Amino acid sequence: MSKRNPISATVNFDKDGVQHGHLRLPFSRDDSAWGAVMIPITQIKNGDGPTALLTGANHGDEYEGPIALVKFIRRIKADDVKGRVIVVPAMNYPAFQAGRRLSPVDEGNLNRSFPGRPDGTLTEKIADYFSTTLLPMADVVLDLHSGGKSLDFLPFAAIHLHDDADQRERCEAAMQAFGAPYSVYLTELDPDGLYDTEAERQGKTFLTTELGGGGTARPHTIAIAERGVDNLLKHVGILNGEPQSIPLEVLDMTGEENFIIADADGLLEPCVALGDDVCKDDVIARIWRVAHPEEDPVVYTSRVDGLLAARHFSAQVKAGDCVAVIATKD
């Protein structure tokens, strides 16, 4: 007999109108024997039509998504939509409350926990509920990310390359409609356990973003997220109107050579700025050992022609950290 996920929703997914509620996950802790983790969820439904699943704070220190989605919830009425929009502004709510990438409850990385387990850790239970309940209802899925405390990105929407031509075409159209300044074809260094991977396995039109970082949010990146949400929903027919068109630059980050990984600890000296053009063999960054100034720095150079699409945000780096990502221009 298969296990049942213990999460219960306080919204009725079949009911029209605007409903604000929670995904209630029982969690017995020291100060609350029959307590629960209460993950905010809003549904806006009006008759038949496609379903969009919009999520933020898959990692708890990424903020453009939660801000844009809460603002969306407050301004959209049921009469504005045709179909259904399910909004979870903070997927990993314990991590979001703590301002951390990972859950403080079990150190779980939600975006490495899919498809999850109904009888697993708290983070695995959240992943399982999305995999077995929310994703199957959705036609299109938007997961809003930014760089968190450790990375800073040019603002882009991204999709993965798909073997299925129809799915790839749907995802490409969604990426173009979203209207971020940059559109990126992305290959993950390790796709196992990603929300993306599970959504795509289920055949969904899936779109993700990276919209800045540094553990903060900026006016222009919030505006990109807000405009992108509306554009995507207009594209699939849930909102009326045409997506707002802006000039896009298409980038490629599908090779290991795009990623520069530190192999030393130390103090990071960035040598180029986000968005700067670079050529192969250009110096991107240096790592200095401040306690040993007599030693030469470790120098990192680009392996491709392109532009700096992402960089390590903190000046302190450890071996294994991503120092930079050089995207090639399509």
Buried (B, 14 or more C-beta within 10 A) or exposed (E): EEEEBBBEBEBEBEEBEBBEBBBBBEBEEEEEEEEBBBBBBBBBBBEEBBBBBBBBBBBBBBBBBBBBBBBBBEEBEBEBBBBBBBBBBBBBBBBBBBEBBBBEBBEBBBBBBBBBBBEBBBBBBBBBBBBBBBBEEBBBBBBBBBBBBBBBBBBBBBBBEBEEEEBBEBBBBBBBBBBBBBBBBBBEEEEEBBBBBBBBEBBBBBBBBBBBBBBBBBEEBBBBBBBBBBBBBBBBEBBEEEBEEEEBBBBBBBEEEBBBEBEBBBBBEBBBEBEEEBEEEBEBBBBBBEEEEEEEBBEBBBBBBBBBBBBBBBEEBEEEBBBBBBBBEE
